[in-house]
Amino acid sequence: MKITVHRGAEEIGGNCIELQSGDSRIILDYGTPLPRIDPATHKSIEVPISEAEVAIPGLYADGNRPPDGLIISHTHQDHYGMLFGRQVNPGMPVYMTEIMEAIIRITGRMTPGHKEYSVMMEHFHKEKPFTVGAFTLTPYLMDHSASESFGFLIEAEGKKIIYTGDYREHGHRTHAFQRFLGTDMGKIDLMLTEGTQAGVESGPNEKDVMLKIESLMQKKGGTLYVMCSGQNVDLLCSLHGIAARNKRLLAVDGYVAQAAEQVKSVARAQGITLQIPGLDSESLVVLDTPTMINLRRYYPRQAKAVSKKLVSWDWARANLDNLIIPVRTYSETWVRENIRNFDKALLVYSMWEGYKEDLNYKRTLDWFRNCGMEAESAHVSGHAYFSSIRKLVQAKNPAKIIPIHTEHPEIFQAAFGARVHPLKNGCSLEI
């Protein structure tokens, strides 16, 4: 079996890995590279789609036989974003869960430019093996900051490979990591494991950070603005819990409301009840921000349901001290138009510190600070500390390890010795 890491071997994000067994090939993730920061201007520069494309025979309709399938591990764009680039080969099925498909489509439609993708879609389900060409894959739910994230046991030629996707054990779904850790998968020939935080041995968990945010809010007493990803389901659940305990309201925009409701709806159809904030929550309201325009345009039926939780800006201004408001880059545009009073308000930055180098993030943060409010950082990473990576390696005892999604393969070599095989992008390993 041949493993080629086309991208993700030398950097964080942009994963694209090819497995080959005989004439059969599968692709694990096809993400966009993270933006580069221009050292002169400090502005983020999106990698052009043409530059980000990976030269895999048949990945596009180029006359070659297409790979047998493309498997998406979760709904962060550094793992699926290239689906919004050049059209992949229509003869190659793309595998993801129904919830992942819903989130990806919503994200594309609700962002500027209205992005769509057209692929031959197949759905997989937690812990139910499925076959793609010569490969059998068993997906396992992982603890991560996406709505769903999966690792995979992949079998072919009598060999077993683990692809972790992105994972951690310090979030709300630590039980998923523990289940993956404790599942007997037999002899593992190779593990492809992420190492975003390889340089961090241990750190805070989701509960610790939420207690800090709650304490800061109670001390300040006014509006709590939290700068975060609209897809960070764990964080949104935590903020909803803080709101309910403190008799406050979580005030979200239309994108967050629709994404959460869509996830709950798809799960409900599968007989699964998810404890995430939705339109049935007494502690949630929806703010009339510009995202409602796209929601009404592309999801008119859902927009009608969301509108039942929509509050006026007059109401919001009268209840500011009772609101917890998630914000993102460019949120200052609608905050500026509708809110004037920032007395006792607090901004909590709950994202990766590296984003602060991006002028878009810096602009938004500076605007909130210039309104006179205090700004605090309180964030827990969506990625495993190295102590968790150690646990996984110890539990699965792989014969070989390829570190991916990391800038520090040398830390893996120091910890696990000759079993570690760092690759360069585009290079391969055979087992």
Buried (B, 14 or more C-beta within 10 A) or exposed (E): BEBBBBBBBBBBBBBBBBBBBEEBBBBBBBBBBBBEBEEEEEBBEEEEEEEBBBEBEBBBBEEEEBBBBBBBBBBBBBBBBBBBBEEBBEEBBBBBBBBBBBBBBBBBBBBEEEBEBEBBEBEBEBBEEBEBBBBBBBBBBBBBBBBBBBBBBBBBEEBBBBBBBBBBBBBBBBEBBEBBBEEEBEEBBBBBBBBBBBEBEEBBBBBEBBBBBBEBBEEBEBBBBBBBBBBBBBBBBBBBBBBBEBEBBBBBBBBBBBBBBBBBBBBEEEEEEBEBBBBEBEBBBBBBBBBBEBBBEBBEEBBEBBBEBBBEBEEBEEBBBBBBBBBBBEBBEBBEEBBEEBEBBBBBBBBBEEBBEBBBBBEBBEBBEEBEBBBBBBBBBBBBBBBBBBBBBEBBEBEBBBBBBBBBBEBBBEBBEEBBBBBEBEBEBEB
